[in-house]
């Protein structure tokens, strides 16, 4: 799949919301309220110290991710990311392409490592991509996520030196 991955602009807000809304509403992968508002979702994804990107093919936005420091001060050399893929594009390499882009972006921005703080253990598709790309499970939070179907499930902390 040939994707173009670009920095998100205000023109991308509607497309980003269209991707985030069903993911947040499902409540299966992000620790965000299922009824999060449009404005709150965009503030979470685009706000603060995040830099957001969109992945496009033939003018259609198929995914989005953000990157930023995981912590400030002495922890600012480790970045954190969030990824979301449009339902119609899942299983087609979009998340993998965004991960590869984010790793290169992280290196270019001077980060020394990437950390995912809270990967829901039932999110097997994401875990496969992260493990295939060298991430290690460095922590497990037993029952930390209340999954709407599976009840209390573990959340994983993943880490990769860059």
N, C-alpha and C positions, 0 to 999 in steps of 0.2 A: 504494500500500500504506500503510495507516494503522498505524504502529508507535507503541508507547509505549516510550520509552527512559528507564531508571531506574538509579540507583546500584545496583550489585550488593551483595547481602548474603550472609551465610553460607547462607541458604536457597537461593541461586542456584548454589552450588558444584557440585552434581550436574549441573545443566543446562550450566554452563560447561565442565565436564569432558567432557560428551557432545559438545559442539561441538569442543573442542580436540583430543580424543583422535584422531579420524580424520585431522585435519589434521597433527598432529605425527607420527603413524604413517606417513603418506604421504611425509613428508620432502621435499616439493616447494616449500614457501614459507617456512618458518621454520628458522633455524639453531639447532635444538634436536635433541637425540638422538631418534631415531625410537622408542626404547623408554623415553622419559621416563616416570617414574612419575606416578601421580595427584597425589601430594603435591607433587612437584617442579614439575609443570605448573601447579598452582594457585599455588604460591609464586612462580613466574615471572610469572604473569598478574596476580596480586592483591597481590604483596608489595612491599616496599620503599616507594618514593614514588609508586607507581601508584595511581590511582583507577580502578576498573573499573565498567563499565556493562553492562547487558543490554538487548537490544531484543526486545520481546514483541509478539505479535499474538494476540488471543483466548486469552490465558493461556499461549501456547506461546513459549518462548525460541527466537528465530531467529538471534540474533547476540550478540556481545559485543565490547567494545573496552576498552582501557585508555588512560589519558593520564597523563603526568607530565613533569617536566623532563627534557630530553635530557641535560643536564649539570648540575653543581652550580656554585655560586659565580657567576663571570662569565658562564656559559652558561645559567643557570637561567631566562632569559627566553624560551628556545626550548623548545617541548615536543616530545615524541615520543609516538607512539601505536602500538598494535598492534590489528589487526582480525581477527575470525574470524566466519564465517557458517556456519550449519548447512547441510549438503549439500543438504537438501530445499528450502532457501530461496535458493539461489544463482541469480543472474540475475533476481531479483524486486525489486531496489531496496533490500535491507537494508543492504548495505555503504555505498551512497550515502547513505542516511538516517543511518547512524551517523557517516559522515564529516562531514556537515553539522552534526550534533549536536556532534561533537568540535570543530569549528571555532568554534562558538558557545561551547562550554564553555571552550575555550582563551582566547578573548577575555575571557570573564567572569572567568577566573582570572588575568588580567593577562599572559598570554604575548604576545609580540610576533611570534612566528613558529612554524611547525610544520615539523619535519624528520623524514623517514623515512630511517633510516640504512642499510637493507639490504633493498631491494625486489628480489626475484629477477626477472631480466629475462624469464623465461618466464612470469611471472604477469601475463599480458596483461589479464585482467579487472580486476585491481587497478590496473594502470598506466593503463588507460583512464579509470577513475573519478578517479584522482588528477590526471591531465593535464586532464581535462574540468573540474576544479575549481581550476585555476590553479597547480598545482604545476609546478615546473621541475626538470629533471634538472640537478643541479649537480656530480655526480660519477659516475664509472663505475669499478667495481672489476673489472678483467678476470679472469674465471675464479674469482671469489671464493666461489662457491657450488657444491658438488658435488651436482648434481641426480641422483636415483636412476635416471632414464631418459635424460636428455640430457647427462650428464657434467658437466664444468666449464662453468658459465655465468656471465655477468656479474651483478653486483649493482649496483643504482643507489642513489644518494643523491638524495632529492627534498626540495625546500624551497619554502615559501610564506610570505611576509610576511603578517601579519595586520593 
